[in-house]
């Protein structure tokens, strides 16, 4: 296995999460019955490496992106009020700080169901999204968001430039880690960027993954786990510079970096960039030694979760979960927790309901089942949204159970 960026041999393992099914590939009833009848469920090794040359942390061999982000990809950002508000705030920030107007040209990569671009549409600022998931694109078009159904690469970026010209603001939220061909992606970004344009990329921050043992954010759709110390050097190789950033709470700790052409003097490099670089270097995130404790802490979290669930089942407690999210599937499969321990998982996304989680085979149902079956405990799997979810569940007077999260440690809410 070689580095996806510099082609160096990958030899330094960060963490091995064993064999895992594709984290967002929910099973239908027919597929589950075939597995129960003896058909083997497809699993792949989930091993993360750090490149000894460019310091990029990345997965080893895994499922191809074309097989992950298909027509049937079922994650829709609009089903989270948190993400819709997050998107609205970014749009308002970009309009004010980068002087975007009706004469500007906006591109969002990985635009999903139009949850962000709809805010540009409402302000009559020209925009277009690009996303490989056809059903998500259909949902976006229903919001009035023009969307190209494609991966963002040399071919599609050239087509965008031909049809729309270069772009004054290019945005990508939680897409940069999903791109295996990182060289092509950055080159295409540069080609699409107008002379004074700004790129905004948001992604889970490797420093927070390590600090808070967020091993469940490692899954087959995330080819990379980005640090500023690595990306800063890489963008400079494309004559692009990171001139500012924001540290965010999303996904347990994310970075939003702002990038422009290297020869553009409109924006000076802010002190925030140096601050995060120094923090990462002090954590040794540019070398394998910076990850020595991650595996041990992850194993402890697994042991604590299994012990808690076993103890609760032993005294007759009914346990459910909330959120059929990818991170939850990684967590459940790493812990070996299945449908014999958790009765069902609630998810508000209609496309997920009636299906089953990969590996654990826990059924996905609507929130009405909380009232119908009244579980004693609900485990919140997308812990990054635990505040929003717990507020929603606690406000339901017809259910008075207990809430639990497991990362970064067992917490009873």
N, C-alpha and C positions, 0 to 999 in steps of 0.2 A: 504494500500500500504506500502510495506517494502523496505528498502534500498537493492539495488541489490548487494552490497558488504558485508555489516555487518549484514543485516537482521533487523536493528532497524526500528521502526515505523517512517514513514515519515509524519511529522506534520507541518513543516515550509515551507510555500509557498514563492517562490522567485518571480514568475510572472505567471499570468494566461492570455493566449492569445486566450481564447475562443475555440469554436469548429472549427476544421480545417480538410480539406481533406488531404490525404497523399501527401506530398509536391512534390514528384518527379513522381507521378502517373498521367501522362498526359492522356487525354481522346481522344478516337477515335471519328470519326463522328457518328458512330452508337451508341456509349455510350452516347454522348451528346444528340442525338435525344431521346433516352430512358428517360434521365433525364428531358428533355423538355416535354416529354409525361406523366410525373408523377412519374417516378422511383426516389427514394430518393438517393442522392449522399452520399456516406459513409463519415461521419465526426467523429472525435474523440476529446475529450478534450485535449488541449495542455497546460498542467500545469507543471511547474518546481518547484522542491523542493530542499532544502538542508538538508542533514542528520545531525541530532543533535549529532551523535556519531563520524562518520568518516569524516564529512564535504564534502562528495561528493555531488555535485550539479547534479541533474538528473531529467529526465522526470518521470511523474507518469505512470500509465498504458497506453500502446500505442500499435501500430501494431507490430506484431512479426517480427523479422529480416528476417525470411524465406519468409515473404510476401512482404518485401521491396526490397531486393536485389535478384531479380529473373532473369530468363533467358533473360527477356526483359528490364532489367535495362539499361537506355539510356544515362547515363552520361559517356562520353569518354574524358579522360584528354588530349588526343592529339589534340583536337579541340581548345585548348588554347595554343598559342605560349608561353605565360607567364609560364604555368605549365611545358611545355617541357624544357624550359630554366632553370627553377627552379630545375627540376629533374637532368639536366645535371650538374649543379653546385654542387648539393649534391653528385653525383657520383664522381666527381673530388675531392671534399673535403674528402670523405671517403677513396678513394684510397690513397691519399697522407697522411692523418693523421692516418689511421689505417692499413697502409702498406698492402693493398689488392693487390693480384696478380693472376696469372693463377692457382696458387695452393690453392687459397681461395675458400670458399663456401658461396654463397650469397642467401638470401631469402628475398623476398618482400611479405608482407601481404597486401591484397587489391591492387593487382598489376594492375588492370583495363586493359587497352588495351596495356600494355607494354611500356608506355611512358617513364618510368624510366629505367627499366631493359634493354631496347634496347641499352643503353649506356654502360652497362657492357658487353653485347653481342659483341658490336663493339670493345671492348678492350680484347675480348677473356677471360673474367673472368667468370667462371662457375656460373650460377644463375638459379633460378626457382621462379616463382610467384605462388601465390594462391589467387583465387578470386571466389566468388560464382556466378558471372554473366557470364553465358555461352557465350553470344554474345561478351562481352568484351574480354573474354579469346580467342575466335576465332580471334579477331583482333590482340591480342598479338602474337598468334602463327604465324600469317602472317608476323610479324616482326622478327620471329626467336626466340621468347621468350617462353621457355617451361613454361606451366601454368597448375596447378592443379585446376580443377573446384570444389571448396568446400569452406565452411566456415573454418576458422582456429580454431580448437578446439583440444581436447585430441586425438580423433581418427585420424584426418588428420595430426596433428603434429607428432604422432607416426609413421604414414606411411611415412612422409617426412624423419624422422630420419632413418627409416629402409632402405629407398631407397637411401638417399643422405648423411647420417651422420649428425653431428651437424654443425651449421653455424657460420661463423666468423663475418658476418655482417647481421643483420636482420633489415629491414626497414619497416616502416608503416607510410604513409603520409595520414592524414585525414581518418584514419581507427579506431583509438583507441576510439573515441567518439561514434562510430557506433556499438560497441560490448556490448550487454546487459549482457552477462555472463563474467563479468570482472575478476572474480577469476580464472575461467578456462583459460581465455585468457592469463593472466600473468603467470600462472603455465606452460602453454604450451610454452610460450616464454622462460622461464627459462630452460625447458627441451631441447629446440632446440639450446640453446646458447652454443658454444664451450667454452673451459676453459678460453681463452683470448679474447673471442668474445665481440662485442659491439652491443647493440640494439639502434636504432634511431627511436623515435616516434615523430611525428609532429601533432599538433592539435590546433584548435583555443583556445586562452588563455582567460580564464574566466575574468581575470582582464581587458582585453580590451573590452570584451562584456559589462561589467558594466560601464567602463569609457566612452565609446562612444555610449552607448545605442543601441547595436547591437542585438536587440530583434529578428530580422528576421533570425538570425543564429540558433534560437531555432526551431527545427522541428522534425518530427517523426523518422527520421533516426539517429538523434543525441541523444542517450540515456544519455550521460554524457556531462558536461561542466566543463572541468578540470582546477584545480588550482594546482600549485606546492606544496602548503602547505598540500593538501590532498594526492597527489600522492607520495610525498616523504616518508610519513609514511607507505603507502600501500606497496610500493616496498620493503621497509626494512623488512616487514613481510614475504616476499618471499626470503629473503637473497639476494636481489638485491639492488644496490645503483645508484642513479642519480649522476653522477660525473661531468657533464658539461651540458650546454644548450646554445641555441641561441634564441634571441628574433627576430622574423621575422615580416615582413609587411603583409604576406599572410593572407587572410581572415580578413583583418582589424586589425591583430595582433595575431600572433601565437607563440607557444613555440615549439622548437625542443629540446627534451631532449635526452641525451646519458646515457645509462645504462650498467652496467656490473655486474658480480658476486661480492657479498659483500667482499669475501676474496681475490679478485684480486687487487693487489697493482700496477698494470701496469700504471693506471691512477689515479692521485690524484683528490680530489674534488675541483673544481675551485671556485673562489670567486663569479662567476656569479650566482651560485646556491644560496648562502647566500643572495645576493643582491635581487633577485626576491622573495625569501621567506620573507624577511623583508618588501618589498613593499606590498606583498599580506596581510601580517599580519596588516600593517598599514591601509589597506583598509577594514579590518575585513571580509575577504572572507572566513574565517573559521566559521562564525556565520551569522545568518539570518539578523542581523542588518546592515550588509554590503550591503544589496540589497534594502534598503528602498526607495531610489530615482529612481530606475530603472523603476518601473511601471509608475510613474508620467511623466518621460521624454519620455517614449514610447508612452504614450497617447498624449503628446504634438506633437510628430512627426506625429502621425496619423492625428491629427486635422489640422496640417499645410499642409500635403499632400492633404487631402480631399479639403481643402479650395482653394489651388492652382489649382487643377484640375478643380474644379467647376468654378472658376473664368475664366480659360482659355477656357473652353467649352462655357461659357456664351457669350464670344466675338467671338465665331465661330472658335476657333483653333482646328486643327486636331492633336490628340495625339496618338503616338505609344510608344512602349517600346522595349528595347533591352535586351535579355537574359532570356530564359525560365528556369531560375535557381530556385532551391528550396527556397532560401531566398526570391526571388521575389514573389513566390506564398504565402509564409507566410505573407509577407508585404501586398500584395493586399487583401488577405482574412481578415486580421486583420483590414484593413482600409475600407473594404466593397467596394473596387474599382473593377468594372467589365467591360464587353464588351461594356456597354453603355457609358463608359468614355474613354476607351483605345481601339482603333480600331483593333490593331494587335500587336503582339510581334515578333521581329526578333530574330532568333537563327541560328547559323552556323552549328548546328548538324543536319544532314539529317534525323536521326531517330526521331527527334522531330517535324520536319516540317509536316504540314498537320494535326496536332493534336491540342488539345485545353488545356489551362491551367486548372488545377483542381479548382473548386470553382468559379473562375471568368469567366471561359469559353471564354477567349480571344484566338483567333486563332493564331497559331504559323506558321510563314512564313519564307521564305528565304530573304536575304538582298536585292534582286532585287526589292522587294515591296517598299523599301524606295524611289527608283527612280520612280516607277510606280505610287505610291500614294502620294508621297511628303508630309509627315506629317510636321506640323509646329514645333512640339516638340517631342523629343524622350526621354523618361524616362529610364535611365540606372538602371536596377534592381540589377545586381550583382555589387554593388558599389565598392567592393574590386578590381574589374578589370576596374574601370572607366577610369583610365589613358590610358590603352591599347585600350579600346573600343572607347573613345572619340577621340583619335588620328586617329583611323581607320575611324570613321564617318566624322570627320572634313576634312580628306584628300580627300573625295569624292566631286569633284567640281560640281556634278549634284544635290547635296542636300545642302542647306544652312540654315537649321533650327536651333533650339535651343535645347540644351541638359540640362537635369536636373537629380539630385540625391536627395534623401530625408534623408539619414542617413549619419552622425549623425544629420544633419539638412539640410533644403532646400538649395540647391546650384545650381545656374544656370551657366552652363559652356559656 
